[in-house]
Amino acid sequence: MNQQPAMKLHEEAIVIDGLNASYFFNDTVLHRIKAGGVTAFNGTIAAWHNLHETMSLIADYYHLFEKHRDQIMQVRTGEDIRKAKSEGRAGMILGLQDTIPIEGNLRMLAVYHGLGVKIIQLTYNHENPAGFGCMAPEDKGLTPFGREVVAEMNRLGILIDLSHCGPRTTMEGIEASGSPVAFTHANPVSLAESPRNKSDQAFKALAARGGVAGVVALPAWLTRHGKASLDDYLTGIDYLVNLIGVDHVGIGTDFMEEMPEHVMAEALKGISEENLQRYYSNKTVEGFESVSNFPKLTEGLLSRGYGPGDVKKIIGGNWLRLYEEVWEKR
């Protein structure tokens, strides 16, 4: 199709990446975010890290916002996302991919919230005091402490992410939450067999409560043969739109651009040899290798017959709606 209407739409839209785990201290990553026309993103700042490590990382990000204030700003509200759009800066939402950083202290959630952490995943891949990750040998669901965590995150207005949670913990997390929750980066198991992917039942439960799911741009979680193209990624979007409706589908790339090898090794720790091999054999989606390729999504969705309004929902509008509903309902 003619690229001009697609680029015009992309430039007008609020574009949000529901999960980006890249190394944002590398200037190249910031340049790619701008090149992709991304308005805002949920940026992972910590996962398995302890409280001291996480606080040090938050300090580093505060410094990043100051050092590159012409390129990037912190997002705490929906209005901040609109401000980032109007000023041509990227808005970064501080996110944790585990509750390990609270170190079992429920009151730390209020501290993190005060520092601007707006999205927290209940578990990473393994068991923690709140529940069970997708790689845990057995998923016993939310723990009593996990239920307290859910209630406190609801009270504070922190978006609950269940992307890496095991099947039972996922379903119990959706049920326990009084607010809509997110799969910031999770694909259907119907597309690719993986402990990281979710059942159709889980996606339907998420949508029934008003949540949003972000489609992951990793070949091992997109196709059964472990290779993927932009067309396969768009097929993943189609699948979820047909399953749960266009109002509940977004983008959650899980890009890890310029990530140092030692951090990558820690992130993949405990994953089976088979899944590691699948991951390392093809780490990028052909045609959507980087956040700089975001305009190709807009073009691809229009080419598949999505109307401009629905395209805007998928590439950012649905995330913005969810953020404002959860963050600002107090």
Buried (B, 14 or more C-beta within 10 A) or exposed (E): EEEEEBBEBBEEBBBBBBBBBBBBBBEEBBEBBBBBBBBBBBBBBBBBBEBEEBBEBBEEBBEBBEEBEEBBBBBBBBEBBBBBBEEEBBBBBBBBBBBBBBEEEBEBBEEBBEBBBBBBBBBBBBBBBBBBBBBBEEBEBBBEBBBBBBBBBBBBBBBBBBBBBBBBBBBBBBEBBEBBBBBBBBBBBEBBEBBBBBBBEBBEBBBEBBBBBBBBBBBBBBBEEBBBBBBBBBBBBBBBBEBBEBBBBBBBBBBBBBBEEEEBEEBBEEBEEEBEEBBEEBEBBBBBBBBBBBBBBBBBBBEBEBEBEBBBBBBBBBBBBBBBBBBEEE
